[in-house]
Amino acid sequence: MEIAEITSRNRAYWEAIAPGRTGEPVDFFRAGGCALDDRELAAIGDVTGQRTLHLACSVGDEDLSLARLGAADVVGVDISPTHLATGRAKAAELGLRVDLREGDLTALDPALTGFDLILISGGGLCWVPDLDAWAGSVAARLVPGGRLVISEHHPLWEVLSVRGAGQLEVTGDYLDPYRAGYPDPRKAPQVTWGRTEPLPDHASFVWSLGRVVSALLGAGLAIRSLDEYAQPELYDGLGPAATALPAAYLLVAERP
Ligand SMILES: C[S@@+](CC[C@H](N)C(=O)[O-])C[C@H]1O[C@@H](n2cnc3c(N)ncnc32)[C@H](O)[C@@H]1O
């Protein structure tokens, strides 16, 4: 299937579920809440005065947080107009200046360039069908010394399904990224759990750590760190072994 066709179907999928995904309420931010966790904040560092680009930004919660942290120019790109409208409404209520714009992370506007920080997180990277092309596109949009931060679900978690205490089933292919739908519905966006109405066909890509690292190196980026983390709640029902498996990773790469 052509990339444009995959992306068009994925857009229909996200638009179908976007009305139920609103992210953190405005009061969360008013109370000083931040959508970036401590590990992400440490990886991102000081963004004061920086120009940031967040890919697959959804409702823009991380962008609102970056603006709050002092970033000067905050751009978020997502394919779903409904998500973006939700984010823009929150930004307006909070009086924060963020540019949440419709776009496809496989075909970004050439004008989007000169960033100090590019972020993709929490289920964004799996919508990239051609990782090498994407890595090249991202590297070219960073200023020298600019950083790419990937904070993602771990690909091992993506292919393992809990079947009971101490029991896992391999329900995906770690070595073949293409994934039609979600073989394990618990890997799908939470808003779809228990939903019975059919949703548009969609396809995503489970990129192994090896493929991610190779794509970034191939694009001329330097890998500064790569850390893997447990998130026991994502292996719900597995028992103590849930702390012995990675569920997330955080990678920082830099344009030399
Ligand atoms: C799971 S969310 C990730 C963002 C955020 N961490 C969250 O949990 O809402 C995935 C986002 O990717 C967007 N998306 C999917 N395909 C895309 C594409 N080709 N270009 C840009 N955004 C895309 C969807 O609209 C959705 O907002």
The ligand as an SDF file (V2000), in Angstrom:
LIG
                    3D

 27 29  0  0  0  0  0  0  0  0999 V2000
   -1.1620    8.4170   20.5180 C   0  0  0  0  0  0  0  0  0  0  0  0
   -1.1550   10.0460   19.8570 S   0  0  0  0  0  0  0  0  0  0  0  0
    0.4520   10.5570   20.3370 C   0  0  0  0  0  0  0  0  0  0  0  0
    0.4710   11.9060   20.9070 C   0  0  0  0  0  0  0  0  0  0  0  0
    0.2580   12.1230   22.3830 C   0  0  0  0  0  0  0  0  0  0  0  0
    1.3780   11.6510   23.1560 N   0  0  0  0  0  0  0  0  0  0  0  0
   -1.0290   11.5400   22.8860 C   0  0  0  0  0  0  0  0  0  0  0  0
   -1.0190   10.5500   23.6260 O   0  0  0  0  0  0  0  0  0  0  0  0
   -2.0840   12.0750   22.5720 O   0  0  0  0  0  0  0  0  0  0  0  0
   -0.9270    9.7860   18.1380 C   0  0  0  0  0  0  0  0  0  0  0  0
   -1.1630   11.0390   17.3060 C   0  0  0  0  0  0  0  0  0  0  0  0
   -0.5630   10.8420   16.0260 O   0  0  0  0  0  0  0  0  0  0  0  0
   -1.3350   11.5540   15.0780 C   0  0  0  0  0  0  0  0  0  0  0  0
   -0.9420   11.0780   13.7490 N   0  0  0  0  0  0  0  0  0  0  0  0
   -1.1450    9.8540   13.1940 C   0  0  0  0  0  0  0  0  0  0  0  0
   -0.5990    9.8040   11.9640 N   0  0  0  0  0  0  0  0  0  0  0  0
   -0.0150   11.0190   11.7420 C   0  0  0  0  0  0  0  0  0  0  0  0
    0.7070   11.5850   10.6580 C   0  0  0  0  0  0  0  0  0  0  0  0
    0.9540   10.8930    9.5310 N   0  0  0  0  0  0  0  0  0  0  0  0
    1.1460   12.8550   10.7650 N   0  0  0  0  0  0  0  0  0  0  0  0
    0.9000   13.5940   11.8870 C   0  0  0  0  0  0  0  0  0  0  0  0
    0.2170   13.1060   12.9580 N   0  0  0  0  0  0  0  0  0  0  0  0
   -0.2370   11.8280   12.8820 C   0  0  0  0  0  0  0  0  0  0  0  0
   -2.7520   11.2710   15.5050 C   0  0  0  0  0  0  0  0  0  0  0  0
   -3.6840   12.1940   14.9970 O   0  0  0  0  0  0  0  0  0  0  0  0
   -2.6180   11.3570   17.0390 C   0  0  0  0  0  0  0  0  0  0  0  0
   -2.9100   12.6520   17.4920 O   0  0  0  0  0  0  0  0  0  0  0  0
  1  2  1  0
  2  3  1  0
  2 10  1  0
  3  4  1  0
  4  5  1  0
  5  6  1  0
  5  7  1  0
  7  8  2  0
  7  9  1  0
 10 11  1  0
 11 12  1  0
 11 26  1  0
 12 13  1  0
 13 14  1  0
 13 24  1  0
 14 15  1  0
 14 23  1  0
 15 16  2  0
 16 17  1  0
 17 18  1  0
 17 23  2  0
 18 19  1  0
 18 20  2  0
 20 21  1  0
 21 22  2  0
 22 23  1  0
 24 25  1  0
 24 26  1  0
 26 27  1  0
M  CHG  2   2   1   9  -1
M  END
$$$$
